[in-house]
Amino acid sequence: MSELRFETKKIRVADLGKESCVPDLLGELTMQNSLEFHLDETDEIYEGYGRVKNAYPYRQRNTYTRELKEQEVKTAILENRYLKAVFLPEFGGRLWELWDKYTGRNLLYTNDVLQFSNLAVRNAWFSGGVEWNIGIIGHTPFTTEPLYTAQTTNENGEPVLRMYEYERIRKVTYQMDFWLEKDSSFLNCRMRIVNEGKEVVPMYWWSNMAVPEYKKGRVIVPAVQAFTSSGNQVTKVDVPMVNGTDISDYTSIKKSVDYFFDIPDGCPKFIANVDETGYGLLQISTDRLRSRKLFSWGNQEASNHWQEYLTDKAGRYLEVQAGLAKTQYGCIPMAPHTAWEWMEQYGSVNISEGVLEKEYKERTALVTGRILESGLHEKLKEKLETSKAMSRKEAQLVYIGSVYGALAAHGEGTKHLKFFEENRDETQGELSKQAESLKNWKRFFETGILHCPQPLEIPEEFLIDETNVDFLEAHMEENAQNWYAYYQLGLGYYRKEDYDKAEKAFDASLKLKESAWAFHGLSCVKLMQNDKDQAGVYILQGMAFKRKELSYLKEGFRILLLAEKYEELSRFYRKLDKEEQEDSRLKLGYVQALHGLKQDKKALDLLESKGGLIPDDIREGEDSLGEIWQELYQSVYKKEGKLPYKFNFHAN
């Protein structure tokens, strides 16, 4: 029989730090949000549908460091005689390792560290394993967060690992059930998303598999065309030869790039990554998970730099992915009162070297034929149906996730899942501040009267958005003297992009009691209204309240740079303590301000000091570091300079 057990594993982990003290109003750079499409009328990829400008109501994870310390990380392990699957319940339920016990090889790329970098919708992200991305375009809001984790059994008495959560932007519940069968060498993953609301919601899901970048390795996928982007232009191309490069031979790809393979209807949905002997990972699914993707960092200086930056000694990787939509350039509409379900399987594949040596189309046809002959695809459809009862049964809870799901109304589709309002501190057995705040919010939604914390306290929750701002608006008479109610009202209007009303609400909050939070809200409003002067004034007033709050300072510096308030930023930085001045993001902001003030020699010296200034949270696609070095070098030395490797992150 297979077994399920819960253990811990020693991993070197960077300090994740605290969540940001302010709501995410400006958002992180999402490259898919600035694309132009040049496609055929039959392609139907929902161009840009469901884009969001930020991750509100989630907060940014922007205070992590790159210092690694060994710690015990919780794991959930499924094992039978063929496979050993290791999951990380505290980190989005990541499938971290998948061992083929007959060969002794890990089918996934497993990082030797949890090294956080700025690639997710909430900033912090780490490479390795299989990440389950839901809701909005990008790496999931849960990538560094604990999920509800439970155990149950299937109809054959085999143990089932269940992980689930409530996603707050789309207001849906998702559930993942994993199990191994006695005589199977494939990991079963039964996925379920439930929209119990009354509205159509944009939906996004991509299972993101990090796999080893094999020398002479190949990706095998049943498609002859793919969607891709160059610059900000999206086109459809024939594969495997794209601009003279065989992209199935991924080590020949030069620059960072995505290829979304257009798998024909009726064809089994799979992707494989194999080494030069034909051995590697096979991922296959039922038809709802219709698309497959290849992401390569590429093979050039900046690409190599990113590969090194994300790990210690685990080496190079690429990503193969599987998604609901044809691409990640948009979401797809999910009807109200709907559940979407599908099966995925992960296991080893061994393709003969003779097949591997054939041309792409013939090789793909032979592998597809073998999958059809094996009946793997049809058996997966059957498994989805026979496991339906198991997916709706209650499970024994092992670890608790967030408290937000307890505030949502749960119907027939999710009533078997337990959500807790009171997430108790394991060390002291007392209610956490988050749970106490949630109680206050629950009382508000019952009575219309909102609690009123002290303005110096960090706001605990952001629960007002475009769907319920009218409820708060209707109860402002009862909350007329509550600064916090006006602040939350401003956030609701901001989320609706009604910036005039948001400004009035934040102003009303400040008239009752001044707070760093309303000043931050006003500064973001002014940026949206292109009033850079006032944006700078307001954020400086907010920063005066929170001079010791790193996440607020980071947000403040970002706003000052967007508002082009270089003198003000420079003056503020010089008054910081030495420890604060050493924060890499604040220091880079100061360098950028010096450049804006034409103090380029001073800026270049600071950028190059102590071996080079690299921000801990450099963003994928954020090319400011390399660009500012080149501009400073040109200004100081009156000639172009070769960008040093340490500053080169321009992978695409």
N, C-alpha and C positions, 0 to 999 in steps of 0.2 A: 504493500500500500504506500501511497505518497504520504508525506507528513508536512505539517505546518508548525513552525516554532518561532518564538520571539526571543531575540538575543540582542546583544550590542556588539559593535565592531569598532576597533580603534582606527580612527582616520585623522589625519592632520587637517584641521579646519581653520579657516580664517575667522576672525571676530566679525560677526554679522552686524553688530552694533544695534542701536535702537531704531525704530521706525522714525520717519520724519515727524516733527511736531505740527506741521501744517498740511492741509489737504493738497492733493496733487491737482492743481488747477492749470498749470502750463504744460504738463506732460513731458515725456521723453521723446527724442527723435525716433520716429518710426518711418523707415525709408519707403514702405509700401504706401504711405499716405501722400506721396508727391509724384505719383506716376501718371503718365499719359498712355493711352491704349490705342494700338493699331491692329485691330483684330477683325476677323470675319464675322458676318452677321449671325452665323450659326454657332459661334464659340460659347456664348452665354456663360461668362465667368463672373457675373455680378460685380462689375468693375467698381471698386471702392465702397460697395454696400456694407454698411455696418462699421465704417471707420469711426473711431472716437479720438478726441484730441488729448485725452489724459486718462489716467487710471482711477479717477474719483469714483467711488468713495474710498478706495484703497489709498494708503500712504506710500510714499517712496521709501525704499530701503537704501539710504544714501550715506550712511555713516560707518560702513564696514572698512576694514583695513586689509592689507595683504600679509599681515603677520600670521603665520601658521602655528597652531598648537595642537598637539595630539589630544583627542578626547574620545569618549565613548559615545557612539552614535547608535540610536535604536535601529534595529533591522527586523524585518519579517522574512522568513525563509521558507520557501516551498521546495520540497525535494522528493524525487523518486529515483529509481535506479538509473535513469537516463540523464536527468537534468537537475541542476541546483539553481534556483532563482532567488536572488537577494534584493529586497526592496528597502527603501528608506522612507518610512512613514512620516518622519519629521520634515522631509524635504519634498513635498508635493507627491509623495508616493512613488518617487522615481524607481524604476526597475534598474538597479545599479549593476548587477552582475547576472550573467546567464551562462552557466558552465555546462558544457557537453562532457559528461563524466566518462564517456567511452574514449574520447581523445584527450581529455584533460585540458581543453581549451575554452577560454571565455569567448563567447560569440559577440559580445559587445565591447565597446571601448569603455573601460572603467578608469576614471582618473585616479591618480594616487593621492590627490588632495581635493578638498572643497575650497577652491580659490575663486572668490566672488569677483565678478566684473560686470560692467554696465551694459547688459544686452537684453534685459527683460523689460516688460512694461512697467515694472516697479523698480527698475534699475538692477538690483543684485541678481546675478545668475551664475551658474557654474556648469562646466561641460562634463559630459559622460552619461552613460546609461540611456534609458528611454524615459523621456519627459512627456507628460500628458497635458497638452495645451488646450484650454477651453475658453470660450466666451468671446474674446476680442483678439484682433490680429496681434501676434507677437508671443513671446514666451510668457506663460501663464502667471497671473497674480499669485498663484500658490507655489511657485517654484522653490521658495525657501520657507514654506509654511507647513505646519503639521496638518495632516488630514485625519478625519475620523477613521479609525482602523478597528476592524471587527473580524470575528471568525464564525463560520458556519460550516455546513456540509451540503453536498449535492445529493442527487437522488441515488447515487451509488455508495454513499457514505464517505466519499472522499472529502478531505478538508478543503475549505474555500476561504481565501483571504479576501476580505472586502474593505475597500477604501472609498470614502465619499465626502462630499462637501456641498455647501450652498454658495453659488457664484453670484456676487452682489450686483454686478453691472447688468447682466442679462436676466437676473432673478430666476435662475434655474438651478435645479439640483442635479448633480451628476454622481454616478455610482460605477465603481469598477470592481468586478469579481474575477479573481484569479484562482486557477487550480491546475493540478497535474493529475492525469489519469495513470492508473497502474501500468498499463502497457503502451504508453504513448511517449514519444520523444519530443512533443510540442507543448509549450506553455499555453494554456487557454486563458484568454482575456475577454470577458464579457462586459461590454460597455453600454451605459444607459444614461441618456440625458432626458430630463423631464421638464417641460414648460407647462406649469400649472396655472399660468396667468391667462389673462383675457386678450392679450395682444400678440400679434406676430412679432417675433424678436429675431434680429440677425444672429446667426449661430456660426461658431468656428470651432473646429477640433482638428488638431494635428498631433499624431503620435510621432515624436521626434527621437529617432534612434541614432545615437552616436556609435559608430563602428570603426574598427581599425582601418587606417589607410594602408592597404597592403601594397607592397612593391609588385608591379604587374597585376594588380587586382582589377576586378571588373564589377560593374553594376549591371544586373540583368533585370529588365523590366519589360512587360509586353506592350511596348508603344513605339511608334515610328515618328511621332511628333511630340513637341513639348512647348510650353509657354515659358518665356524667359524675359529678362529685362536687361537693358544696357543703358547706363545713365539713368534717365527717368522714362525711357521708352519701352513699352511692353509689346512684344511681337510673338508670333508662333513660328517655330523653326522645325525643320526636319532633323531627326536624329538617326544615327549617332554623330554624323559629321556636321559640325557647326563651325563655320569660318576656318575650315581646314583642320579642326581638332576633333578626334574621336572622344566624345565626352564620356562614353562608357569606360574608357581607360582614364580614370579620374586623375591620375598623377600627371597627365599631360595638360590638364587645365591650368591656365596661367593665373587668372584673376579670380577673386571671390565672386561666386555666381550661384544662382538658383536655376534648376530646370524642373518644371512641373510637367510630368509625363501625362499625356492625354491617352489614357487606356481606353480602347474601344468598348462599347457596350457588348455584353455577352462574353467578354474575356475574363478569366480569373484575375482577381486583383491581388498582385503580389509584387515584391521586390526582393532581390537577393544581392548581397555583397560577398564576393568570393575572392580567395587568394589565387595565386598562379597555378595551384593544383586543382582548383575548382571547389574548394571547401570554404564554407562560411555560413553566414546567417541568412535564413529565409523568413520573411514576414509575409503572411497571407491573411486575407480578411474576407468577410461577406461583402456584398456589393455596396452597402451604404457608404463604406469607407472607400470611395471610388478612385481617389487620386494617389499618385506616388511622386516623391520629389527627391532630387539629389542636390545637396548643398556641399560645395567645396570651398575651402578657404583659398584655394589656388596654390600656385607654386611660384612665388616671387618673394622679394625681400619682406614686404609688409605682411604678406600671408604667413610666411615663416615666423615673423615676429608675433602675430596673434596666436599661432599654435604654441609657441613657447610661453607666452604671457598667461595662458589659461591653465597651465599645468606646472608640475615640477619635473618629473622624469617619465611620465606616462607615454610620451611620444605623440605622434600625429594621429588625427582622426578626421573623418568626414561624417556627414549626416545623411541618412536616408529616412524619408518621412512618409506618412500615410495620412490622408485628410478627407474630410467630408466634401469639400468643394474641389473644383478643378485646380484652383490655385490658392495662394495666401494673399491675393490682391483684393479680396473682398470676402465677406461672410455670405451665408445663404439663409433665406427666410425659413424660420421654424414656426409652424402654426401654433395657435393657442391650444391648450388642453391636449398636448401631444407628447408622446415619448418616442425618442429615436434609440434604437438598439442595434448593436452589431457585435460580431465576434472577430477577434484577432488571434492569430497563433504565431508563436516565435519558436524557432528550432533550427537545427543544423541542416545544411544541404550539401551534397557532395556530387558535383558535376564532373564528368570525366574530362580529362585534359583534351581529348579529341573534340568534344563539343565546344570547349573553351576556345579552341584554335579556329573555329569556324567564323564566318562573317557575322556581323551583329544580327541581321534579320534571321538568318538560319539558326544561329545559336539561341536566340529568343524563342523562335518557333519550336525548337526541340525541347527546351525547358518547359514552355507552356504546355506542349503536348504531354509531357511526362506528368505534370500536375493534373491535367485532365484525366489521364489514364489512371492515376492513383485514386481519383475520386476525392481528393483532399478538399477541394472547393465545395463539392456537394455535401460532404459530411459536415463541413463547417456550418452550412445553412441549417442542416438538421439539428446540429448541436445547439444552435441559437434557439430553436423552438423547444427542444426537450429540456433546456435549462431555464425556461421562463418561470416556472413555479419557484425554483430555487432563488431566482433573482428578486422575488417578491416576499421572501420569508425573512423574519427577523434574525439578527445575528448577535452574538455575544460581543459586547464592546471591550476593546483592549486599550485603545488610546483615544483621547478626546481631541476634536478639532476646534474650530472657532465657535463662538456663541451666536453668530448671526442667523444661522438656520433656524434657531429656536424662535426668532421673531416672525418668520415667514409662516403663512398658512400652508399646511401640507394636506394634500388630498389623497385619493386612493393610490396614486402613482408613487408616493414617497412616504406614506404613513408607517411603513415598516422600518424606516430609518430613524434612529434616535439622535436628537439634537439637544444639547444642554445649555440652559441659560446660565447656570452657575458652574463655571469652569474653576474648580478649586485649585489653589496653590498646593502642589504636592508636598512642599516642605513644611508649611504651617497650617494647612487645612482651613485657611480663611478665604472668604470670597475675594476674588481678584477685583481690582478697580474697574477693569473692563466689564465684568459681570454686574457690578453695582451700577455702572453707567447704563448698561442695557436695561436694567430694571427701571431706571428713571425714564428712559426712552419709551419703554413699554407703557408706563403710566401716562406719558404724553399722548401716545396714540389712542389711549382709552379715554382721557379726560380733556385733551387739548391744552393742558397746562405744562409748559416746559420747565425743567429745572434750571437753576441759575448759578453756575459755578463762579468762583472767583476769577476775575479776568487774567490774573497772572498764571493760573493753572493751564496746563496744556489741554486743549479739547480732547476728550476721550474718543468720541465717535462722530462720524459724519453720516447721518441717516436721511437727510433731506436731499431730494434730487428732483428731477423734472416730473416724476410720477406722483409725488406727494406734497410738493411745495404749496399747492392750493389748500391743503388741509391746514398747514401752518398759517398761511395767509388768512384763512377764515377764522383763526383763533388768535389773531394778534391783539384783539381788544383785551383778552384775558392776560396777554403777555406784554402789554404796552410798556411796562417799566423794566423789561428783561432785556439787557444788552445782548445776551446769548441767543435769545430768540431772533432778534434782528440780524445777528451775525449768521445764524443758520438759514434765515430767509434769504440773505444775500447769496449764500452758497447755492441755494435752490434756483434762484434766478440766473446765477452765473452758469449753472449746468444747462439751463434752457437757452443760454446765449442771449438773454435779455439783460444786456449790460447796463442800460439806464436804470432799470429797477434794482439791479444788484448794487449799483453805486448808492442809490437812495437808502437801501437797507443797511449797508455797511456804515454810511454816514450816521444813520439813526442810532446804530449800535454805539458808535464812538461818542455821540452826544450824551448817551446814558453813562457809559464808562469806557475809557480808552483801553484798547487792548492791542497787542501785537498782531492778533489774528485778523481783526477787522482792517488794520493798516495793510496787512498782506493781501487781503481780499481786494481792497481798493487799488493797490498797486497793480494787481493782475488785471483788474477791470480797465485801468488806464492804458495798460499795454495793448489790450484788445481794441481800445478806442484810438490807439496810436498817439496817445498823449504821453510822450516819454518824460517830459519835465515833471508832471504830477506823479507819474509812476515812481520816479526817483525820490521825490519828496516823501511820498507815503511809505515806501519801504525803509527809508532811513529812519523814519519815526518808529516804525515797528522794530527795527534792529536795535534802537536805543533801549527798548524794553527787554530784548533777548540777546544781550551781548555775549552770554556764556552758552548759548544753545547752538551747537555746531550745525544741526540741520537747518535751523533758521538762518544762520549766517551764510550757509551754502546757497540757500534759496535767495537770500538778499543779494549776494554777489552776482548771482545769475541774472536777477532782475536789473541790477545796476548796469551790467554789461549790455543787456538788451536795450536799456534806456540810454546807453552811451554816456553814462554819468561817471566818466573815468576819474575826474578829480575827486569826486565824493568817495568813490571806492578806494582810491589810493590813500586818502586821508584816513578813512576808517581802518584800513588794513594796518597802517603804521601805528595805530593806537591799540592794536590787539596784543595780547600776551604772546611771548615767544612761542609757546607750545601751539597756540592757535595759528600763528603765522606759519608754522611748519606743516599745517594740513595741506596736502598736495593740491586739492581743488581750490582752496582759498588763495594759495600762493600763485597758482596759474591764473586765477582771476586778477591778481595784482599785476602779474606780468602783462596780461592783456590790457589792463588799464594803463600801465606805463607806455605800452606801444601806442595806445590811443592818444596819449599825451606827448608823443614824439620823443620819449626818453628811451630810445631804442638800445643804446649801449648798456644802460643799466638793466633793461629788460632782458637782453641777451645774456648778460653775465649771470643774472639770477636763474634764467632758464637752464643754463649749462652748469650751474654750480652743483657740487656734491654728486657728480656723476650723471647729472641730467634730471630734470623735473618731469616725472611721469605721474599724472593724476591716478590715484587708486581706482577711480570710477570713470576711466576713459570709455567713451561710448562707441559701439560699432557704427561706423559711418560718420563719426565726429572727426573731421580732418583738421580741426583748428590747431592741434598741437604741431603737426608738420607744417601747416601753412604759416603759423606765426613764426616758427624758426626760420623758414625761408625768407619771409618778409623782413625779419630782424637782421638776418645775415646780409641780405641785399642792401639794407639801409646802412648798416655799420661798415661793411667792407666794399660797397659799391660794385659788387659782382654777385653772380649766382653761386650758391654753394650746394654741394651734394648733401642731400638730407641724411643726417646720421641715422644709422639703423635704430638706435634707441628711441628716436622720435617718429619713426615711420610706421604708421598704422593704416595707411591708405591702401587697403587690400583690394578694392574694386575700382 
